[in-house]
Amino acid sequence: MPYVADMDLSSADVGALSSVGAQAGFLAKLGYPTGCRKELTALALGLKGDTGQAR
């Protein structure tokens, strides 16, 4: 499926992105692969030291 660049979105569409599943569904609708989810760690974001330990 090709990526979709233009979509008509309403404020309700954006407001519905309040869960991980809803966000994955939205990205799938845009054509992004969402079959593999991985934990996003501080290290993956490039955070080190005290910043990487903050929760």
N, CA, C and O atoms as a Maestro MAE file, in Angstrom:
{
 s_m_m2io_version
 :::
 2.0.0
}

f_m_ct {
 s_m_title
 :::
 protein
 m_atom[220] {
  # First column is atom index #
  i_m_mmod_type
  r_m_x_coord
  r_m_y_coord
  r_m_z_coord
  i_m_residue_number
  s_m_chain_name
  s_m_pdb_residue_name
  s_m_pdb_atom_name
  i_m_atomic_number
  :::
  1 25 0.846 -1.181 0.000 1 A "MET " " N  " 7
  2 3 0.000 0.000 0.000 1 A "MET " " CA " 6
  3 2 0.889 1.240 0.000 1 A "MET " " C  " 6
  4 15 1.783 1.338 0.841 1 A "MET " " O  " 8
  5 25 0.681 2.172 -0.893 2 A "PRO " " N  " 7
  6 3 1.490 3.396 -0.922 2 A "PRO " " CA " 6
  7 2 1.119 4.314 0.240 2 A "PRO " " C  " 6
  8 15 0.019 4.240 0.786 2 A "PRO " " O  " 8
  9 25 2.053 5.170 0.598 3 A "TYR " " N  " 7
  10 3 1.796 6.144 1.653 3 A "TYR " " CA " 6
  11 2 0.765 7.162 1.173 3 A "TYR " " C  " 6
  12 15 0.759 7.562 0.009 3 A "TYR " " O  " 8
  13 25 -0.089 7.563 2.078 4 A "VAL " " N  " 7
  14 3 -1.106 8.557 1.785 4 A "VAL " " CA " 6
  15 2 -0.614 9.894 2.319 4 A "VAL " " C  " 6
  16 15 -0.317 10.016 3.507 4 A "VAL " " O  " 8
  17 25 -0.528 10.887 1.461 5 A "ALA " " N  " 7
  18 3 0.001 12.180 1.883 5 A "ALA " " CA " 6
  19 2 -1.096 13.133 2.315 5 A "ALA " " C  " 6
  20 15 -0.877 13.957 3.203 5 A "ALA " " O  " 8
  21 25 -2.257 13.043 1.717 6 A "ASP " " N  " 7
  22 3 -3.326 13.990 2.016 6 A "ASP " " CA " 6
  23 2 -4.562 13.248 2.513 6 A "ASP " " C  " 6
  24 15 -5.057 12.323 1.869 6 A "ASP " " O  " 8
  25 25 -5.044 13.676 3.667 7 A "MET " " N  " 7
  26 3 -6.286 13.138 4.230 7 A "MET " " CA " 6
  27 2 -7.051 14.281 4.850 7 A "MET " " C  " 6
  28 15 -6.455 15.196 5.418 7 A "MET " " O  " 8
  29 25 -8.348 14.241 4.749 8 A "ASP " " N  " 7
  30 3 -9.177 15.216 5.451 8 A "ASP " " CA " 6
  31 2 -9.327 14.751 6.892 8 A "ASP " " C  " 6
  32 15 -9.872 13.677 7.148 8 A "ASP " " O  " 8
  33 25 -8.847 15.551 7.828 9 A "LEU " " N  " 7
  34 3 -8.932 15.218 9.242 9 A "LEU " " CA " 6
  35 2 -9.766 16.254 9.972 9 A "LEU " " C  " 6
  36 15 -9.714 17.448 9.676 9 A "LEU " " O  " 8
  37 25 -10.527 15.774 10.921 10 A "SER " " N  " 7
  38 3 -11.295 16.687 11.771 10 A "SER " " CA " 6
  39 2 -10.677 16.676 13.165 10 A "SER " " C  " 6
  40 15 -9.808 15.854 13.455 10 A "SER " " O  " 8
  41 25 -11.117 17.574 14.017 11 A "SER " " N  " 7
  42 3 -10.608 17.582 15.387 11 A "SER " " CA " 6
  43 2 -11.002 16.288 16.100 11 A "SER " " C  " 6
  44 15 -10.279 15.825 16.982 11 A "SER " " O  " 8
  45 25 -12.134 15.705 15.728 12 A "ALA " " N  " 7
  46 3 -12.548 14.428 16.318 12 A "ALA " " CA " 6
  47 2 -11.589 13.306 15.919 12 A "ALA " " C  " 6
  48 15 -11.301 12.425 16.728 12 A "ALA " " O  " 8
  49 25 -11.094 13.332 14.679 13 A "ASP " " N  " 7
  50 3 -10.122 12.332 14.236 13 A "ASP " " CA " 6
  51 2 -8.859 12.408 15.088 13 A "ASP " " C  " 6
  52 15 -8.331 11.383 15.520 13 A "ASP " " O  " 8
  53 25 -8.388 13.605 15.321 14 A "VAL " " N  " 7
  54 3 -7.172 13.795 16.117 14 A "VAL " " CA " 6
  55 2 -7.441 13.420 17.570 14 A "VAL " " C  " 6
  56 15 -6.598 12.796 18.213 14 A "VAL " " O  " 8
  57 25 -8.588 13.787 18.083 15 A "GLY " " N  " 7
  58 3 -8.945 13.457 19.459 15 A "GLY " " CA " 6
  59 2 -9.072 11.964 19.700 15 A "GLY " " C  " 6
  60 15 -8.906 11.500 20.828 15 A "GLY " " O  " 8
  61 25 -9.364 11.209 18.650 16 A "ALA " " N  " 7
  62 3 -9.514 9.757 18.780 16 A "ALA " " CA " 6
  63 2 -8.174 9.043 18.891 16 A "ALA " " C  " 6
  64 15 -8.146 7.828 19.091 16 A "ALA " " O  " 8
  65 25 -7.068 9.761 18.765 17 A "LEU " " N  " 7
  66 3 -5.741 9.135 18.823 17 A "LEU " " CA " 6
  67 2 -5.231 9.048 20.259 17 A "LEU " " C  " 6
  68 15 -4.057 9.307 20.519 17 A "LEU " " O  " 8
  69 25 -6.094 8.690 21.173 18 A "SER " " N  " 7
  70 3 -5.736 8.692 22.584 18 A "SER " " CA " 6
  71 2 -5.214 7.352 23.095 18 A "SER " " C  " 6
  72 15 -4.851 7.242 24.266 18 A "SER " " O  " 8
  73 25 -5.171 6.336 22.242 19 A "SER " " N  " 7
  74 3 -4.645 5.035 22.669 19 A "SER " " CA " 6
  75 2 -3.609 4.547 21.664 19 A "SER " " C  " 6
  76 15 -3.556 5.004 20.522 19 A "SER " " O  " 8
  77 25 -2.802 3.620 22.112 20 A "VAL " " N  " 7
  78 3 -1.770 3.047 21.239 20 A "VAL " " CA " 6
  79 2 -2.401 2.357 20.036 20 A "VAL " " C  " 6
  80 15 -1.905 2.475 18.915 20 A "VAL " " O  " 8
  81 25 -3.490 1.640 20.267 21 A "GLY " " N  " 7
  82 3 -4.166 0.948 19.179 21 A "GLY " " CA " 6
  83 2 -4.736 1.910 18.149 21 A "GLY " " C  " 6
  84 15 -4.665 1.655 16.947 21 A "GLY " " O  " 8
  85 25 -5.303 3.019 18.621 22 A "ALA " " N  " 7
  86 3 -5.855 4.018 17.706 22 A "ALA " " CA " 6
  87 2 -4.755 4.661 16.879 22 A "ALA " " C  " 6
  88 15 -4.938 4.919 15.689 22 A "ALA " " O  " 8
  89 25 -3.618 4.921 17.501 23 A "GLN " " N  " 7
  90 3 -2.489 5.502 16.774 23 A "GLN " " CA " 6
  91 2 -1.961 4.530 15.734 23 A "GLN " " C  " 6
  92 15 -1.644 4.932 14.615 23 A "GLN " " O  " 8
  93 25 -1.861 3.246 16.091 24 A "ALA " " N  " 7
  94 3 -1.400 2.241 15.135 24 A "ALA " " CA " 6
  95 2 -2.373 2.128 13.968 24 A "ALA " " C  " 6
  96 15 -1.945 2.002 12.820 24 A "ALA " " O  " 8
  97 25 -3.672 2.172 14.242 25 A "GLY " " N  " 7
  98 3 -4.674 2.116 13.181 25 A "GLY " " CA " 6
  99 2 -4.569 3.310 12.240 25 A "GLY " " C  " 6
  100 15 -4.711 3.165 11.026 25 A "GLY " " O  " 8
  101 25 -4.323 4.483 12.802 26 A "PHE " " N  " 7
  102 3 -4.165 5.694 11.996 26 A "PHE " " CA " 6
  103 2 -2.943 5.579 11.090 26 A "PHE " " C  " 6
  104 15 -3.013 5.905 9.905 26 A "PHE " " O  " 8
  105 25 -1.825 5.115 11.645 27 A "LEU " " N  " 7
  106 3 -0.610 4.958 10.839 27 A "LEU " " CA " 6
  107 2 -0.795 3.891 9.762 27 A "LEU " " C  " 6
  108 15 -0.282 4.037 8.653 27 A "LEU " " O  " 8
  109 25 -1.519 2.825 10.077 28 A "ALA " " N  " 7
  110 3 -1.805 1.792 9.079 28 A "ALA " " CA " 6
  111 2 -2.653 2.370 7.943 28 A "ALA " " C  " 6
  112 15 -2.448 2.039 6.776 28 A "ALA " " O  " 8
  113 25 -3.599 3.229 8.295 29 A "LYS " " N  " 7
  114 3 -4.441 3.877 7.290 29 A "LYS " " CA " 6
  115 2 -3.613 4.755 6.354 29 A "LYS " " C  " 6
  116 15 -3.954 4.926 5.184 29 A "LYS " " O  " 8
  117 25 -2.523 5.309 6.883 30 A "LEU " " N  " 7
  118 3 -1.622 6.123 6.072 30 A "LEU " " CA " 6
  119 2 -0.658 5.277 5.238 30 A "LEU " " C  " 6
  120 15 0.059 5.804 4.387 30 A "LEU " " O  " 8
  121 25 -0.642 3.957 5.484 31 A "GLY " " N  " 7
  122 3 0.196 3.074 4.689 31 A "GLY " " CA " 6
  123 2 1.474 2.622 5.374 31 A "GLY " " C  " 6
  124 15 2.293 1.935 4.765 31 A "GLY " " O  " 8
  125 25 1.654 3.001 6.643 32 A "TYR " " N  " 7
  126 3 2.858 2.583 7.363 32 A "TYR " " CA " 6
  127 2 2.674 1.175 7.914 32 A "TYR " " C  " 6
  128 15 1.572 0.811 8.325 32 A "TYR " " O  " 8
  129 25 3.744 0.376 7.927 33 A "PRO " " N  " 7
  130 3 3.650 -0.960 8.503 33 A "PRO " " CA " 6
  131 2 3.549 -0.857 10.029 33 A "PRO " " C  " 6
  132 15 4.357 -0.174 10.659 33 A "PRO " " O  " 8
  133 25 2.578 -1.522 10.613 34 A "THR " " N  " 7
  134 3 2.382 -1.443 12.061 34 A "THR " " CA " 6
  135 2 2.356 -2.811 12.719 34 A "THR " " C  " 6
  136 15 1.917 -2.937 13.861 34 A "THR " " O  " 8
  137 25 2.815 -3.827 12.024 35 A "GLY " " N  " 7
  138 3 2.747 -5.192 12.538 35 A "GLY " " CA " 6
  139 2 3.753 -5.514 13.615 35 A "GLY " " C  " 6
  140 15 3.588 -6.507 14.323 35 A "GLY " " O  " 8
  141 25 4.776 -4.723 13.763 36 A "CYS " " N  " 7
  142 3 5.821 -5.019 14.740 36 A "CYS " " CA " 6
  143 2 6.002 -3.809 15.651 36 A "CYS " " C  " 6
  144 15 6.435 -2.746 15.205 36 A "CYS " " O  " 8
  145 25 5.672 -3.974 16.912 37 A "ARG " " N  " 7
  146 3 5.835 -2.878 17.874 37 A "ARG " " CA " 6
  147 2 7.003 -3.196 18.791 37 A "ARG " " C  " 6
  148 15 7.189 -4.337 19.215 37 A "ARG " " O  " 8
  149 25 7.781 -2.173 19.086 38 A "LYS " " N  " 7
  150 3 8.922 -2.326 19.986 38 A "LYS " " CA " 6
  151 2 8.844 -1.258 21.060 38 A "LYS " " C  " 6
  152 15 8.319 -0.166 20.841 38 A "LYS " " O  " 8
  153 25 9.381 -1.597 22.233 39 A "GLU " " N  " 7
  154 3 9.406 -0.639 23.327 39 A "GLU " " CA " 6
  155 2 10.351 0.498 22.975 39 A "GLU " " C  " 6
  156 15 11.455 0.266 22.484 39 A "GLU " " O  " 8
  157 25 9.923 1.708 23.222 40 A "LEU " " N  " 7
  158 3 10.750 2.879 22.972 40 A "LEU " " CA " 6
  159 2 11.487 3.208 24.262 40 A "LEU " " C  " 6
  160 15 10.875 3.599 25.255 40 A "LEU " " O  " 8
  161 25 12.785 3.050 24.240 41 A "THR " " N  " 7
  162 3 13.591 3.274 25.438 41 A "THR " " CA " 6
  163 2 14.279 4.628 25.382 41 A "THR " " C  " 6
  164 15 14.365 5.256 24.327 41 A "THR " " O  " 8
  165 25 14.766 5.066 26.530 42 A "ALA " " N  " 7
  166 3 15.512 6.318 26.601 42 A "ALA " " CA " 6
  167 2 16.749 6.239 25.719 42 A "ALA " " C  " 6
  168 15 17.103 7.219 25.063 42 A "ALA " " O  " 8
  169 25 17.407 5.097 25.693 43 A "LEU " " N  " 7
  170 3 18.604 4.918 24.873 43 A "LEU " " CA " 6
  171 2 18.273 5.071 23.390 43 A "LEU " " C  " 6
  172 15 19.042 5.670 22.639 43 A "LEU " " O  " 8
  173 25 17.122 4.527 22.968 44 A "ALA " " N  " 7
  174 3 16.713 4.647 21.564 44 A "ALA " " CA " 6
  175 2 16.480 6.099 21.174 44 A "ALA " " C  " 6
  176 15 16.636 6.461 20.007 44 A "ALA " " O  " 8
  177 25 16.108 6.932 22.139 45 A "LEU " " N  " 7
  178 3 15.893 8.356 21.880 45 A "LEU " " CA " 6
  179 2 17.180 9.164 22.005 45 A "LEU " " C  " 6
  180 15 17.192 10.368 21.750 45 A "LEU " " O  " 8
  181 25 18.267 8.492 22.399 46 A "GLY " " N  " 7
  182 3 19.538 9.182 22.552 46 A "GLY " " CA " 6
  183 2 19.699 9.874 23.893 46 A "GLY " " C  " 6
  184 15 20.572 10.727 24.048 46 A "GLY " " O  " 8
  185 25 18.864 9.517 24.871 47 A "LEU " " N  " 7
  186 3 18.948 10.112 26.197 47 A "LEU " " CA " 6
  187 2 19.948 9.338 27.034 47 A "LEU " " C  " 6
  188 15 19.937 8.107 27.043 47 A "LEU " " O  " 8
  189 25 20.808 10.049 27.731 48 A "LYS " " N  " 7
  190 3 21.844 9.405 28.547 48 A "LYS " " CA " 6
  191 2 21.863 10.025 29.930 48 A "LYS " " C  " 6
  192 15 21.296 11.093 30.158 48 A "LYS " " O  " 8
  193 25 22.516 9.346 30.836 49 A "GLY " " N  " 7
  194 3 22.677 9.859 32.188 49 A "GLY " " CA " 6
  195 2 21.370 9.968 32.933 49 A "GLY " " C  " 6
  196 15 20.493 9.116 32.789 49 A "GLY " " O  " 8
  197 25 21.232 11.022 33.737 50 A "ASP " " N  " 7
  198 3 20.033 11.213 34.546 50 A "ASP " " CA " 6
  199 2 18.786 11.361 33.686 50 A "ASP " " C  " 6
  200 15 17.711 10.915 34.086 50 A "ASP " " O  " 8
  201 25 18.906 11.976 32.521 51 A "THR " " N  " 7
  202 3 17.750 12.154 31.640 51 A "THR " " CA " 6
  203 2 17.213 10.806 31.183 51 A "THR " " C  " 6
  204 15 15.999 10.621 31.089 51 A "THR " " O  " 8
  205 25 18.099 9.869 30.900 52 A "GLY " " N  " 7
  206 3 17.681 8.546 30.445 52 A "GLY " " CA " 6
  207 2 17.031 7.717 31.533 52 A "GLY " " C  " 6
  208 15 16.317 6.758 31.241 52 A "GLY " " O  " 8
  209 25 17.272 8.080 32.801 53 A "GLN " " N  " 7
  210 3 16.706 7.335 33.926 53 A "GLN " " CA " 6
  211 2 15.368 7.896 34.385 53 A "GLN " " C  " 6
  212 15 14.632 7.215 35.099 53 A "GLN " " O  " 8
  213 25 15.037 9.110 33.995 54 A "ALA " " N  " 7
  214 3 13.800 9.746 34.451 54 A "ALA " " CA " 6
  215 2 12.584 9.011 33.931 54 A "ALA " " C  " 6
  216 15 12.562 8.545 32.792 54 A "ALA " " O  " 8
  217 25 11.566 8.913 34.782 55 A "ARG " " N  " 7
  218 3 10.313 8.251 34.388 55 A "ARG " " CA " 6
  219 2 9.150 9.124 34.690 55 A "ARG " " C  " 6
  220 15 8.009 8.743 34.431 55 A "ARG " " O  " 8
  :::
 }
 m_bond[219] {
  # First column is bond index #
  i_m_from
  i_m_to
  i_m_order
  :::
  1 1 2 1
  2 2 3 1
  3 3 4 2
  4 3 5 1
  5 5 6 1
  6 6 7 1
  7 7 8 2
  8 7 9 1
  9 9 10 1
  10 10 11 1
  11 11 12 2
  12 11 13 1
  13 13 14 1
  14 14 15 1
  15 15 16 2
  16 15 17 1
  17 17 18 1
  18 18 19 1
  19 19 20 2
  20 19 21 1
  21 21 22 1
  22 22 23 1
  23 23 24 2
  24 23 25 1
  25 25 26 1
  26 26 27 1
  27 27 28 2
  28 27 29 1
  29 29 30 1
  30 30 31 1
  31 31 32 2
  32 31 33 1
  33 33 34 1
  34 34 35 1
  35 35 36 2
  36 35 37 1
  37 37 38 1
  38 38 39 1
  39 39 40 2
  40 39 41 1
  41 41 42 1
  42 42 43 1
  43 43 44 2
  44 43 45 1
  45 45 46 1
  46 46 47 1
  47 47 48 2
  48 47 49 1
  49 49 50 1
  50 50 51 1
  51 51 52 2
  52 51 53 1
  53 53 54 1
  54 54 55 1
  55 55 56 2
  56 55 57 1
  57 57 58 1
  58 58 59 1
  59 59 60 2
  60 59 61 1
  61 61 62 1
  62 62 63 1
  63 63 64 2
  64 63 65 1
  65 65 66 1
  66 66 67 1
  67 67 68 2
  68 67 69 1
  69 69 70 1
  70 70 71 1
  71 71 72 2
  72 71 73 1
  73 73 74 1
  74 74 75 1
  75 75 76 2
  76 75 77 1
  77 77 78 1
  78 78 79 1
  79 79 80 2
  80 79 81 1
  81 81 82 1
  82 82 83 1
  83 83 84 2
  84 83 85 1
  85 85 86 1
  86 86 87 1
  87 87 88 2
  88 87 89 1
  89 89 90 1
  90 90 91 1
  91 91 92 2
  92 91 93 1
  93 93 94 1
  94 94 95 1
  95 95 96 2
  96 95 97 1
  97 97 98 1
  98 98 99 1
  99 99 100 2
  100 99 101 1
  101 101 102 1
  102 102 103 1
  103 103 104 2
  104 103 105 1
  105 105 106 1
  106 106 107 1
  107 107 108 2
  108 107 109 1
  109 109 110 1
  110 110 111 1
  111 111 112 2
  112 111 113 1
  113 113 114 1
  114 114 115 1
  115 115 116 2
  116 115 117 1
  117 117 118 1
  118 118 119 1
  119 119 120 2
  120 119 121 1
  121 121 122 1
  122 122 123 1
  123 123 124 2
  124 123 125 1
  125 125 126 1
  126 126 127 1
  127 127 128 2
  128 127 129 1
  129 129 130 1
  130 130 131 1
  131 131 132 2
  132 131 133 1
  133 133 134 1
  134 134 135 1
  135 135 136 2
  136 135 137 1
  137 137 138 1
  138 138 139 1
  139 139 140 2
  140 139 141 1
  141 141 142 1
  142 142 143 1
  143 143 144 2
  144 143 145 1
  145 145 146 1
  146 146 147 1
  147 147 148 2
  148 147 149 1
  149 149 150 1
  150 150 151 1
  151 151 152 2
  152 151 153 1
  153 153 154 1
  154 154 155 1
  155 155 156 2
  156 155 157 1
  157 157 158 1
  158 158 159 1
  159 159 160 2
  160 159 161 1
  161 161 162 1
  162 162 163 1
  163 163 164 2
  164 163 165 1
  165 165 166 1
  166 166 167 1
  167 167 168 2
  168 167 169 1
  169 169 170 1
  170 170 171 1
  171 171 172 2
  172 171 173 1
  173 173 174 1
  174 174 175 1
  175 175 176 2
  176 175 177 1
  177 177 178 1
  178 178 179 1
  179 179 180 2
  180 179 181 1
  181 181 182 1
  182 182 183 1
  183 183 184 2
  184 183 185 1
  185 185 186 1
  186 186 187 1
  187 187 188 2
  188 187 189 1
  189 189 190 1
  190 190 191 1
  191 191 192 2
  192 191 193 1
  193 193 194 1
  194 194 195 1
  195 195 196 2
  196 195 197 1
  197 197 198 1
  198 198 199 1
  199 199 200 2
  200 199 201 1
  201 201 202 1
  202 202 203 1
  203 203 204 2
  204 203 205 1
  205 205 206 1
  206 206 207 1
  207 207 208 2
  208 207 209 1
  209 209 210 1
  210 210 211 1
  211 211 212 2
  212 211 213 1
  213 213 214 1
  214 214 215 1
  215 215 216 2
  216 215 217 1
  217 217 218 1
  218 218 219 1
  219 219 220 2
  :::
 }
}
